[in-house]
Structures are given as C-alpha cells and as structure tokens.
Amino acid sequence: MEKVKMSKSRQKKLEAENKRLFTQRVFQAALEAIPPAVESARKINVSISGQNYNRYIRFSAYGMSCSILIYKDGNIAIQLKEAFHDDYNAQVFAFTLDESAQHGFETHFREVLGWLIPVFMENVPYDFHTFMDYVSGTQDFEKAHELVEKDFRGSEDTETGKGRGN
C-alpha cells in the first residue's frame, strides 16, 4: 500500500479531533454512571462544570469530595478528598492516539465509576473515611478498593452482596 503524506497542520487537526471525540466519550460515560449510582441516595450534591474545554464532575459532602477531571488534552484524573486524610490525586489515563488503548480505558473507566461513585455515596458496607484509610495505605485507589472489598465483604459475592454458597 502506498503511504499517504499528510501535512502537519492536517495531522494536528486529526489529532485534535481524536482528543475531542475521546474526551466526549469519557464525559458521556461519567454522566451515564451517575443515575444508577445515586438512585438510593437521600442527598446528592453533584456539580458539573467546564472551563477551556476541560470537564469536571464533582461529588461533594461535608468534609469530602470525589472529582472526575477530564482534560482537553485527553488526560483523565481522579481526585479524592476527605477531611482526615491527605488529598489523593491520580492520573488514570495519559492520552494516546492508540484507539484500542482509548477503548480499553473507556471500558475500564465505566467499571471504576460503577464502584467509585457508590463508595463515595456510602452505598456500600463501609464509609468513605474507611475507604480513604485504605487509599492512604496503598496510594492506589483501585488497589484500595480491592482490599476494602475483601475485608468488608469477606465471603460475600461483591457483585450481588450475597454470601457465597447461598
């Protein structure tokens, strides 16, 4: 096959469009994760804002917050704050033009939001402070989630909340 030469300006435009589409899909995934995660919450405080094409979704309550930061450059970060712990910041995706990496991240991100928002909303057997204890210990919010789930659910099935063998 013959390689098609592309001007640098055309290449930059295509890369910018790829980033725009990617951040749009991630933002959409984050928005879609909210309703099922908060349906049993009595009180919800969610703010959605944007500045310079960056998008921020912030869940907050007294002394704590969970923010999903979607940057125009395609990088994605999670920020967790709790009054008795140091702030936790994690870049969960560094943008790449590799579309399979983008789609893999999107799938993983939906899974993470499926448990992260309920953890913040305390719709799990432990509170957010306890989760942040684990985050402080591991410095990795996903590893912290695995450990806290194992400790608090023990022999329960983490998908259904029912004990194994029932």
Buried (B, 14 or more C-beta within 10 A) or exposed (E): EEEEEEEEEEEEEEEEEBBEEBBEBBBEBBBEBBEEBBEEBEEEEBEEEEEEEBBBBBBBBEEBBBBBBBBBEBBBBBBBBBEEBEEBEBEBBEBEEEEEEBEEBBEEBBEBBEBBBBBBBBBBBBBBBBBBBBBBEBEBBBEBBEBBBEEBBEEBEEEEEEEEEE
